[in-house]
Amino acid sequence: MRYRLTFITGLAIGYVLGSKAGRERYEQLRKSARRIAQNPAVRNTAESAALGGREVATKAFDKVSAKVGDRMPGPVAERIRALREQRGSGEDDWGTSNT
């Protein structure tokens, strides 16, 4: 899915940059892209994907830190402890909102 989206985005950018349709078509595409980006359903889907990604990253972080354990250097272990404490506080510093 990610590669398909990247391909489609690249195709659209290439079309806009290489198009001989002129400024009018460019403005039409730009307005369509802005309308799609501001659509609440699209924004909610993007935020849901970000939340899912954070959950997966948290699980991976827990598994790796549990396996590595005491073999980490002191500064790295301290940073992991700080991240765990921060995560436990319930604050969200990822820049997303619950709208």
URKA-V656644 format. One record per pair of residues at least 24 apart in sequence whose ideal C-beta (glycine too) atoms are under 6 Angstrom apart, sorted by the first residue. I is the first residue (numbers start at 0). GAP is how many residues later the second one is. D is the distance in Angstrom with one decimal. If there is no record, write none. Layout:
[[I | GAP | D] [I | GAP | D]]
This chain:
[[46 | 49 | 5.2] [49 | 46 | 5.4]]
